[in-house]
Each structure stands twice: as C-alpha cells, then as structure tokens.
Amino acid sequence: MTIHATVQPSAAASDENTLAKAAALPVTFSRTVGLYMPPKTGTASSNIAVLLVSPWGYEEMCVRKFWRILAEDLAAAGIASLRFDYPGTGDALDVTDTASGLDLWRDSILDAATQLRSLSGAGDLILVGHGLGAALACEAADTIGDVEGVALLAPVISGRAYLRELSAWSRMVRGAAETGDGLTVAGITMPETIAAGIRQINLGKHETAPARHCFVAARADRPGDGELGAQFQAAGASVETVPYEGYDQLVGNLVFSRPPLAVIEAVVNWVKWVEAARPQAPALPVRMPADPAPLQGENFRETPLRFGDNGRLFGILCEPADGRRRGATVIMLTTAYERMSGWGRVTTETARKLAAAGIASLRFDAANAADSPPVAGAPQQIIYSDAQYDDVDAAVALIASRGLGPVVIAGRCSGGYLAVRAVARDARIRGAVSANPYAFFWDGSQSIEELLQFVPQQLSTYGVKLFRADTWRRIASGQVNLKYAVI
C-alpha cells in the first residue's frame, strides 16, 4: 500500500526531526472525503481508534483546525483517528435527494466508523463530537457497536433550541451579507428535511448513557452541558466533565479563531485513560491506506492528495470527467483561515463548474490553515505572510509534475493579494484572478489583528450588532475601538 506523498523527501532529510510535518492521509468512501491520521511512527499502535464527528456550517469551519491538532496529538499517543465531511458539505459530493433527511448524515457516521476500523484494524472506537456532531455521536454510539467512550464538546442538547439559535444568527448575517432561501449560515443552506430531523434531537430524554465512559466539555454559560454529564453519570457511566475554556475564541470569528489547547489536552488524556482502563491487548501494526479513489461527479473527477515537502499540504485536484482539458489549470487559494472548500463551499462549487467547462483546478489548505499543518519557523499569522509563497511554489510544482500546465492562480481577499504577488514573482504562472483584495502591498510592521478587527463596515452591519450583548461587552472591555469603527 502507498502513502499519498507526491514529493518524496530526500535522503539527506531522512531524520524525522528535519522533515516538514505531514498532513493526514486522504481517503474516499460513501461519496465523501475523509482524513485518516495513523499512529505516529515509532509509537505503540493502540487497538482503539477515534472517530471525529463534526458540527455543521460556520462552527465546522472554526473546528477544522481544532480537529487537525487533536488528530496529531492522538497520533503521537499511538491512536489513529478519522475525520470526514457529511454528504453535501465541505468537499463531499453534492446530494440531489434529501428525502431521507438527517439519516443522510447518520448513515455517513456509520460508514466512517466502518472505514476507520478497516484502516486502523482497531475493534473498539471512541467518538468525539462537537456541537451538533456531539448529539449525532451520542445517537450513533449504540448503532455502531463496540464504542468504549463518547466525548461531547459543547454539545447540542435540544435540536429545537439549536435551530432557533441558527435561525436568529442566519437572519443577522443575511441582513448584512447573505441572500438566499431557507436556513443559511456562512453561505451554507441546511435542507429542511435535515432540519426536521434535528428538531427531534433531545439528549435530555436519553435514559441510558451512550457509552461506559463519557467526557463533557461544558460551556460556562450553558448549564445544560454539565447537567448532561450528571445525567449520564446517574445512568451508570463514568463521566469526566471539564470547563470548555476558549470556546468563544474558537467560534467567535474565524480570522481570530484559536483552537482550545487545554480542551484538546484534556480529551487526549481522557482517551488515553479509557484505553488504559480496558483489558490489555497487543499493539497493532501501523497501516497505511492505498491512494484514494477519485470522487466522480457528473462533469468532474476529484482526487484528494498530499503534496509539497513530505506531503505537508492537503489539496484536491478537480478535473473534467471526460479527461478533455481546455485552457490553463487554476490554482485556487484560500482566504485567511477558511478551509479550502471556501465560505459557503464557493471554492468547491467553482472548481466543479470549471471542470464542467473543461478546466482543471487545484484547491488546497495553506500551511497552518484547516487541514495543512504549520511549517516550523514560519509565523503563526499566515495572512499576508511571505511564507505562503512556498505553498504556491509547491502547488505550481505539483501541476507541472502532472503535465497540467500552464497555470493561472486565483484568490479573493487575502488570497487575491497572494495571487497578484505570486504572478509577479513566478514566471511559471501565466495569469492571476484577484477578487476583492484589501491591498496589493503589505507593510510587515502593520498589525493584521488591529486592521482586521477595526476595518470599517457597513452601517447595516452595526445595526445588526447593536442588539447583541457581546457587542456591548466588547465595547466596555476596549476590544472595539469606536474611533476606528465609525470612520
């Protein structure tokens, strides 16, 4: 079986400490894309594995980097993991028939569990869910079977309450920037049939615990989180409840989103404790999956892959289904910390429309964004960083190695800035498409945080935010500079 590294490390870089950190291994199954993280080389591979069950919409984008760091820390402890996209979300194939409602996503969790067992060889699983994913993991535990533990991070307890919150948020965001029908958040619309299934969720009525061992990361302003842990403990489960430190920083603003490292550490320690509480079993051999089969759409074929030094970058090559290319191949850059599918899946949808017109494209996560790990020595703030030119260089090299040139590069906002700068410095790039760039030159001494925090906004935006308690708390604490805000 082969590993998905397009560029092999040189012999001189054989020392593991000198290699760039590799991205997780892409896999495809059930019309979706997953990322499998095997145990780190040299560790004693566990016979238990972790399935990460994601939230939905904007929260899912914020959690993407969280999942990557958690998967890396689990791998360092010898524990394999798998994360994946629900059908019709992220980089999964679209769903044309949603009549089965929430069962579409429930079935994908079961399929992912089967895939994880096949990849890792582990018989027992631990489910870790965030937000809506926590509720779905709780439901799925019985159906999957042999689930040793369930971790519920900021869990959705009442589906009806969750949808009311989403609806309020949808109206506020759409009043400022969104259009469309239905429940739309961050440009993503939830099908009504799926919403109908979510309305039926009520973890408070569960008379049994989802597993023998439970973990709850409880938000301070949501007493129901802690009460859920007490409920499962009363049902006979061992329950560890920790405060969810950093939740607001995680989901408040994607640009300033910070993974909750204390929660990640607590989850890893709990998983290790659950593993130790089981009867001892021999370590499993580390398995590497074969190259993933392409996802096939009506007019496109998509191949998830890793590329760059030691496979450090995760991307998806989208090509015409019939193999007949026209024109240049487009490298599609991400904006800020968005995952490569883009806000409202705009990048994924654009790639597939280009393929229908015969144009191939490559979209990928920049280093330290979403599913691509950071590069040692590079700045943590990647927006307007010169380190991103190395990512572009790796993408151009991949296109050239597959004979898919010439290359055009495209991006919006900070990605648009990078596109213009990259075409000016790399003769291999024939053209650039830059949408809505904030600047064409960036002074490295400027504070990106201050710029992005105080960038002027439309009056309609402030009209919406005026009625949010969080706005007044931020003003009172000095986090909102009123002088900048009203210019």
Secondary structure, DSSP 8 states (H G I E B T S, - for coil): ----EEE---GGG-SGGGS-----EEEEETTEEEEEE---TTS---SEEEEEE---THHHHHHHHHHHHHHHHHHHTT-EEEEE--TTSTTS---S--TTTTHHHHHHHHHHHHHHHHHH--SEEEEEEETHHHHHHHHHHHHH--EEEEEEES---BHHHHHHHHHHHHHHHHHHT---SSEEETTEEE-HHHHHHHHT-BGGG--S-SSSEEEEEE-TT-HHHHHHHHHHHHTT-EEEEEE-TTHHHHHS-GGG----HHHHHHHHHHHHHHHHHS----------------EE-SSEEEEEEEEEETT-EEEEEEEETTS---S-EEEE---TT--TT-GGGHHHHHHHHHHHTT--EEEE--TTBTTB---TTS-S--TT-TTHHHHHHHHHHHHHHTT--SEEEEEETHHHHHHHHHHHH-TTEEEEEEES-S-S---TTS-HHHHHHH----HHHHHHHTT-HHHHHHHHTT-S-HHHHH-
